[in-house]
Amino acid sequence: MEIRYTAIPAERLDAMRDAGKDEFGNKWQLRVAEGWEPLRCCLRKASQDEDIALICYSPWDSPSPWMEAGPVFVHYSACEGYSATTEYPEAHRRSRAILNPFDHAGARAYDHITFLGHEDDHEAALEKVLSEPDVAFVHVRSQEAGCFHFLAK
């Protein structure tokens, strides 16, 4: 099974930067990274003193009763994005994560929600969830903050 790992799409981020605000109307503001911030545009941790922004983001691109939105860090200016789309993002391999699966109609697949600790094999767990016939895609999220990490399908 080949899994695709997808960061926030560059086109959506470019549109927000151009508008000077995120999709929820919050001002696009420059912040200076301390060096711990997980960047959802390129799926790595920020380096100290990088220019970043904290935005509200929902991985849904059309209305859904399952829509969740929350704060995420991204580069303030456009970056290279995440091009290794067939590789589990290294920065998230040992995080405490939630695999939040959805079925082919876009509804949450409750029976397959999975909580992962630092010691768990995240890639194997994700492959198991995505191998379920009723699972179409997974939003990988932070257990601590609940915020979106990336899309897997």
Summary of the structure (lengths in Angstrom):
residues: 153
radius of gyration: 15.1
end to end distance: 9.9
largest distance: 44.4
contacts: 436
relative contact order: 0.21
helix: 16%
strand: 29%
